[in-house]
Amino acid sequence: MSKSTCTVTINGKKIKANVGDTLIDAGLGGRLVLPHDCCSGQCESCRVRILEGQVDDLGTREKNTVLGCLAVLEGDAEISYDPVPLVKTTKGIVDSIRKIKEDYLEVRVKVFKTIPWLPGQYLRATFSGFPSRDYSPTTPLNLDAEEGYVVFHIKVYPNSIVSSKLGSEIRKGHSVKLRGPFGNAFLRRQPEPIVLTSTGTGFAPIWSIAVAANRGQPGREIRLVVGSRTRDGLYMRDAVRWLRNQGIPVTLTASDGDNETVMTARPYELLGNLSPDHIIYSAGAPSHVDATRELALQAGATFYADPFYVAEDSKSIFTLASTLIRKVKTPADTATVG
């Protein structure tokens, strides 16, 4: 017995699909690839807008958006998504590994071919001989960005598979393969005020968004809440000074803060009053992202997230994020967001 069919319109293109198809599968059936990565509901790369029609969101709805890898068609529907750079693979070499602060590194990769990415997206990096990790490319903390280079922030964990080898087994000249970009938490051109919040190396994508918004969207209201487990983990002090010099409010918080220059509350507790007009970006530990998401949705605000998931060890089967592996980010290897 054949399945009942329906029509799904994706960014204006009508496609015949089966009732029960996920939105990603429906698109693929019409030779249209929706942005995606993990296909398990963690990375959020496939979040799309439902314009009208019959879609079972399977618990993934946020305002008018759902995850295309999980949501299924119940009948005719129309959806849309924001254009993003095509996923590509390029090779490169490690150009430099610089200590930013104890246990925090800036890793700069020279690529043989430019790989476009939007501020807030992430790349899958494979250092030759090591497992892949997802890291968010970012703006250098001293703003000395160079064409043909990709920069990551990576927290070093002593027993990690990848990050602990940086500077020893992984040195300048080590070959690297990069694939991407992925992720839905990228900067859009919108008029609403932005609230950016992060923990740990989740600051990497948040920093790239803040710089791009400040430079490319003058006059747009921006503020940041940046957290870490301890004050020593606030490795981004130079970036914070630059942001404040641009008139952008930045609140720092850590468990051992002094409640003057560094607060002690959790980052999501310092977001202040939110409204449906706010655009909120959150990156870092899943618990932080989930708490921020809940507050954002309660306020009716638009929310974009880049959670860093942890890869336990060399026996981990699932590797999706960055040292916090992000979508399997290994807390031992986070780099960009993670």
N, C-alpha and C positions, 0 to 999 in steps of 0.2 A: 504494500500500500504506500503510495507516494506521500510525501510530506506536503502540507499546505504551503503555498508560496505567498510572498508579499513583496512590496516594493519599498526599498530604503533609498532615500536621497541623501547623498553625502557630498557636502560642499557643492551642491547644485547638480551632481551627476546621479541619475536614476539607475538603480541596480536591482535586478531580480534576486531575491534571497528566499531562504526557507524560514518559516516560523520556527523559533528555537535556536537559530544561528546566533552566535555572539556577534557584536558589531564588527569586530576585527575580521571574523570569518566571512561575514557578509561582504565587507569591502574587498577582501581577497578574491571572493567569487566573481567580483566585477572588475578584477585587475586594478584595484585601488588599495594601496597599502596605507592603513592608518598608522600614525606614529605609535610605536610600541617597543617594549624590551622584554621584561620578565614574564609577562602574560600570567602572572599569579596574583595581581592586585596590589603589589607592594611599591613598584617604582612610579606609578601614576603617569607614565609617559603617554598612555592611551586615553586619558580623560578627554571626553568630548561633550559638546553641548547638545541637548535634546531640544530641537526647535518645535517639534510637534509629533504626535503619533503614539504608537503603542510599544513601549519598551519596559521590560522588567529589569529594574536596576540592580536587583539582588543585593540590596543594602549598600550600594556604592554611591547613591545620589548625594550630591552637595549642591544646593541651589538647583540650577537647571543642568548640571553636569553629571555624567556617570562614567564608569570605567569601561572602555570598549572591550576589554579582554574578558569581562565577566557578565556585563549586561547583555540580555538576549532580546531578540525581536518577538513581539507578540502579534504583530500586524504591520501595516504600513507605517513608516516613520520617516522623519527628516532630521538629520544631525549635521553638525559642522565642527570643525577643529581648526586651530590656528596653524598656518603654514610654518614649517620648521625646516632647517637644512637637512638634506638627504644624509642618511647614515652612510659613512664611508670608512675605509680602513687606510691608514697611512703608516709608514715606518719612520723611525727617528732614532736618535741616540741621546743618552743623558749628557747634557751640557754642563750642568753644575748641581751640586748638592750643598746647600748652605744651612747651617743651624740658625734658626730664628730665635729660639729659646730652648732651654733644656727639654729634650724629648720632642721638639717640634722642628721639622725641616721644611725648607722650600726646595722643591725639586724642579729644575728647569730642563725641558726636553726640546732639542732642536729637531724639527720635523722636516722630512724631505719634500713633503707636499702639504700645503695648507689644509687644515681640516676645520671648516667653519663650525662655530658653535654660538649659541645665544647665551648671554649672561644668566647663570642659574642652571644651565644644563650640565650633564656630566659625560665623561668619556670612559671607555673600558681600556685600561692600560695593562699590557702584558710585557713585563721585563723578561727578556730572553732567559729561559731556564726556570721561570717561576710562574705560579698560577696568576690568572688575571685578577685585577682589582678595579673597582669603579671609583674614579676620582673626579671631582669637579675642577675643571680648569678655572683659573682665577687671575685677577690682576695682581701683579707683584706688589708687595706691601709698600715698596718705595716708588711705585708707579712707573718704573722703567721698562714698560712693555716694549717688546721688539717683535717685528713681523717675522714669522717663521719659527716662533718659540711658543711652547705651551708650559704654563707654570701650575704646579700643584702644591698644596699645603698637606703635609703628612705627619701625623703623630706617630712616634716610634714606641712600639711595645716590645719589651725584652724578648718574649718568646714567640713573636709573630713570624709568619712564614715569609712575608715580604718586607715590611717596614724595618725590621731588625737587621736586615741585610744591606740597607741603604748606607753607603759610605764604606762598606767592607766588600762584600761579594758583588754588590751593585755599585759601580763607580762611574766616573766620567768616561764616556765612550761606550757604555753598555747599550746594547741595542734594545729598542722598545717598539712595540706595535700598539697603535692607538685605533680604537674603533668607536664611532658615534657620529653625532651627539645623540644623547637620549635625555628624557626627562621633560616634565610639563611645567616645572616651576621656574620658568624663564621670564625675563622682563618683557612686558607688553607696553605699547604706547597707549596709556590710559590717563585720564585727567585726575582720577581720584588720588587721595593721599595714600602713601605707602608706609606700612609698618613692617620692618625687617627684624627677624629674631632668630638667634642661633645659639647652639651650644658647641663647645669644642671646635674641631676644624670644620664644622658646619658654617663657620664664619667665611670660608672660602667662596662659596657661591653667593652668600649674602653680600660680601665685600664687592664682588664683581657687579652685582645688581646695583648696589649703592653708587659705585663710581659711574656706571653707564647711565643711570637715571640722572645723576647730578650733572653730567656733561651733556647728555643728549636730550634731556627733558627739563630745561631750566624753568624754575618757578614751581615745579611739582613738590609738594610737601613730602618730606622723607624723615623718618626717625628710626632708630635702631635700639634693640635691647640685646646685649651680647653677654652670654653666660659661660661659665666654666666651673668645673668641680672645685678648683682652688684658684687663688690669685695667680699662682705660677702658670696656670693654663691660659691666662689671658695674654697670649703671645702677640696680639695684634695692636699693641699700644701705639705704634707709629701710625698705623692706619686710622685709629680712633682720633689721634691728634689732627690728622689731615681732614677727616670728616667734620670735626668740630670747627676747624678753621673755615670750612665751607658753610658754616651755619647750620649743620645737620646735628640735631640732638642725639647723643649716644649715651645709653645707660649701661654700665658694667655691673655684673653681679657674680658672686662666687660664695661658696659656703663659709669661707674665712674672711669675708669682706669686713670693712670698717663702718659700713652704712653711711659713709661720707663720699669718698671717691668711688668706692666699690660697694654695692648693696649686697645684702645676704639673702634676699628673697629669690625664689625661683624665677627664671626669665618670664614665664607666662603670667606670673603674678604682677609684673610691672608693665603690662601692656597699656594700662589706663582704659579710658572709656572708648569703646569701639562702636562703630555704627555701620549701617549697610553701605556707606560710601567708602569704607576703608578697603584697601587691597593689602592682604597680609601674606608675606612669604616666611616660611619657617624651615629651618634646616638643622640637623643634628640628631641627637638621641631620639629614638622613636617615642619614648615617654614624653619628652618635651614637645615633639611635633603633635602628638595626639592631644595633649592638654591644650596646646595653642589652637588646634583645629576645633576643639569643642567650644572654646570661647568665641572664636571667629564665627562659627555657624550659629551660635546662640544670638550673636549680634546681627546676623544676616549679612556679614561681610563676605567678600570674595577671598578664597583661601587657596594658596599654592604651597605644596610641601615637597621637601627633599629629605626623607628620613634616612638615617644611617643604621643599617642593620649589621649585626655582628657575625663574623664567620669565626667559628670556634677555634679551629686549628687545622693542621695539614690534612686532617681526615674529613674536613667539612665537605659536604656534597654540594651544598648550595652556596654560590658565591655571587652575590649581587651588589654589593656596595663597595664601600671603600673601607678602609681600615676599620672603620666601623664597618665594614665592607658595605656598604650601602645597600644595597639590595642584596647585598650580602656583603656588606662592608665589614671588614674584619676589624674588630676594635683594635686589632693589632696592626691595622694597616690603613688607617683612614687618611685620606688625603684631601681632598676637596671637601668633601663634606664629610667629614668623617674622622 
